[in-house]
Amino acid sequence: MPVYRGGNGLTQTISDQRLLVGDIIKLETGMKIPADCILIEGTDCACDESAMTGEPEQVEKASVNQENYMYNPNPFLLAKTLLVSG
């Protein structure tokens, strides 16, 4: 899994078990989310959280920024859920 770690902007490929707090993970459509995360950048993101919540609908995700913070976006990505778009 590609991860940005440290201040040099270099990408490392590591296993899910070696993730650390502060790692920036590059996720792609169809990937299972390896750990609880916060979306910091993405376009048209949605997750299938039915395995965790039982809800059949996809949940839209959006990073928080100055333009949308008043609309209370949902930036939280839950471990073991599926990124279905974005």
Protein Blocks (a to p, Z undefined) as FASTA:
>chain_A
ZZdedjkopacdddfklpcehiacdddehiacfbdcddfbdehiacdfklmnopabdcdd
ddddfklmmnopafbdcehiacfbZZ
